[in-house]
Amino acid sequence: MRASRLLSLQMLLETRGRMSATALADVLEVSVRTLYRDVDQLSAAGVPIYAERGRHGGFALLPGWKTTLTGLTPSEAQAVFLSGLPGPAQDLGLGDEVAGARLKLLTALPASWREDAQRVSARLHLDSVDWYRESDPTPHLPTVAAAVWNAHQITLCYESWADTVQRTVSPLGLVLKAGVWYLVALPATPATGKSGGERGPRTYRVSNILAAQALATPVRRPARFDLPGYWAESIQRFESGLYTGEAALLATPAGVKGLRALSSAVARAVVVAPASRRKDGRVVVTIPIESVEHACGQLMRLSPQVEVLRPAALRRALVLRVRATARLYGVATQ
């Protein structure tokens, strides 16, 4: 712990220049007395630190002196690939590693490049959570992530849409989509504990994990498994199974804009719709729907900019909902 702190102190002075004892102690989260002891330790080891007194004084390294790093730690090397994602890295328990890796990388850069490197984090920020929502609580994400990194099986208490179940799985990877973490894993065969590769990988929402315990059993990762490829295919399969029907609509320009915001599948359908317009400015659009009930709720929000032509069941559902709403507000309908 102290060795890591001494290295951080050394690199802080190299990247930031002269710093007061109080500022250094605050960054390193130690007392000023501990900081002075660390400075003495570095000086005794041959690091040329000198102190300047006065109002603008502090500690600094001898001009032109530069440390030679022995390399990143394994955890920091993993964190480098998440250095542009401080929020997700923190979720995974790699927040300190990201900070350490960035400091080491900044130190290794030529002085003329450091300003550009620091400008990136000052002017670019990635917020992975969608509008009007908060990140799901994921208290078991660090445990799951450790099992992924170390290729060990993990036992989960998982709350599915139908029931709460116990699962032993072989983790293959983690995916962050729109602020939600997902675990991709192979289910283990109960009798042998081996991965059930014949059933293929499955996807688990990490926020639905109620308990997680890493096991000593190693994971035999499929040789040709490709996490990005699996995820793209699983999204396509999900959308294909999700949309069970179609609806033909008449939409105004404002209605077309509203339809595009419903989902990516509906947006694609709008793009390929014929460009011809009726005399009243509306166009015919055919979109995929999940069910009559679900489509009724979605399209009510777009009325009167969107009119349903078919199926008849969807038209009836909308009419019934409009009449019920009118009665609720004391409006007479025919």
Stockholm file with secondary structure:
# STOCKHOLM 1.0

chainA/1-334         MRASRLLSLQMLLETRGRMSATALADVLEVSVRTLYRDVDQLSAAGVPIYAERGRHGGFALLPGWKTTLTGLTPSEAQAVFLSGLPGPAQDLGLGDEVAGARLKLLTALPASWREDAQRVSARLHLDSVDWYRESDPTPHLPTVAAAVWNAHQITLCYESWADTVQRTVSPLGLVLKAGVWYLVALPATPATGKSGGERGPRTYRVSNILAAQALATPVRRPARFDLPGYWAESIQRFESGLYTGEAALLATPAGVKGLRALSSAVARAVVVAPASRRKDGRVVVTIPIESVEHACGQLMRLSPQVEVLRPAALRRALVLRVRATARLYGVATQ
#=GR chainA/1-334 SS CHHHHHHHHHHHHHHHCCBCHHHHHHHHTSCHHHHHHHHHHHHHTTCCEEEECSTTCEEEECTTCCCCCCCCCHHHHHHHTTTTCHHHHHHTTCHHHHHHHHHHHHHHSCHHHHHHHHHHHHHCCCCCSCTTCCCCCCTTHHHHHHHHHHTEEEEEEEECSSCEEEEEEEEEEEEEETTEEEEEEEEBCTTTCCBCGGGCCEEEEGGGEEEEEEEEEECCCCTTCCHHHHHHHHHHHHHHHHCCEEEEEEECHHHHHHHHTTCHHHHHHHHTSCCCCCTTSCEEEEEEESCHHHHHHHHHTTTTTEEEEECHHHHHHHHHHHHHHHHHTTCCCC
#=GC SS_cons         CHHHHHHHHHHHHHHHCCBCHHHHHHHHTSCHHHHHHHHHHHHHTTCCEEEECSTTCEEEECTTCCCCCCCCCHHHHHHHTTTTCHHHHHHTTCHHHHHHHHHHHHHHSCHHHHHHHHHHHHHCCCCCSCTTCCCCCCTTHHHHHHHHHHTEEEEEEEECSSCEEEEEEEEEEEEEETTEEEEEEEEBCTTTCCBCGGGCCEEEEGGGEEEEEEEEEECCCCTTCCHHHHHHHHHHHHHHHHCCEEEEEEECHHHHHHHHTTCHHHHHHHHTSCCCCCTTSCEEEEEEESCHHHHHHHHHTTTTTEEEEECHHHHHHHHHHHHHHHHHTTCCCC
//
